[in-house]
Amino acid sequence: MAEKKAIVFIVEGVSDERTIAAIRNYVPSKYSVYVHITRGDMFTRPGVRKNVKTRVTDQVRKIMNETKYRKQEILAVIQLTDTDGVFVDDRNIEVNASVGRDPVYRESGIVVANPGIQQYIQKRNKIKASELRTMCSADVIMNGIYYFIFYFSCNLDHVMHNNRNMTIEEKINQSRAFERACRDQPDHFYHFFHDQPFAVQGSIDGTWDFIERGAHSVQRYSNFHLIFDMLDTLEQQKALEENAR
């Protein structure tokens, strides 16, 4: 049995892991932190037939196999995702042959190179938007593990560095720089997320309602700052449950 209950973070890539590394300083010391990398967006993988809740559960089971955590030893699963403009209207996905094969995210929508990619992005958006709606309304998975999902819009790079369309090399360099800044300035992580115009105010449900409106999902917004209050609430909720036993 694990010495401490675990709070598990599910992220897409290594740069995401580096960016949130300092969250460990805000998790109560009585809990351990485990960061699981999915190596890609699990909401947009082609050819997947399982429903999204089952796929998230599969990731948790994979974590349990890797770490030897038992279900009762995982207090909460916290998933981080990019919005990728999935809530924009189809009319805001435009074709411009001058852009490359990858979609280009702009303040009012998405630009793609040809009609084939346009149709793919429109389909992708509908699927991912539906799956995000499903998961943001979930509060537990596996019949007892607390579950939360927070977003970066239009992606992590946009929130962190005000650049929607970064190269892999830029992502790596900038995530390393942010990790160093958090080590050098212990409060940098909290103030960066909490004291910025991109921090959407309101409840978790309210911030998800906000990001679905208009072109917000390609603009610079995040509800990740709510994680600090959520960790406090989680601690209080767990204490109440233990006292009730």
PyMOL commands that set and color helices and strands:
alter all, ss='L'
color gray80, all
select helices_A, chain A and resi 14-19+21-26+52-67+71-73+90-92+115-136+156-161+168-184+188-194+204-211+216-218+226-244
alter helices_A, ss='H'
color red, helices_A
select strands_A, chain A and resi 5-11+31-37+74-82+93-95+104-106+109-112+140-141+145-153+221-222
alter strands_A, ss='S'
color yellow, strands_A
deselect
rebuild
show_as cartoon
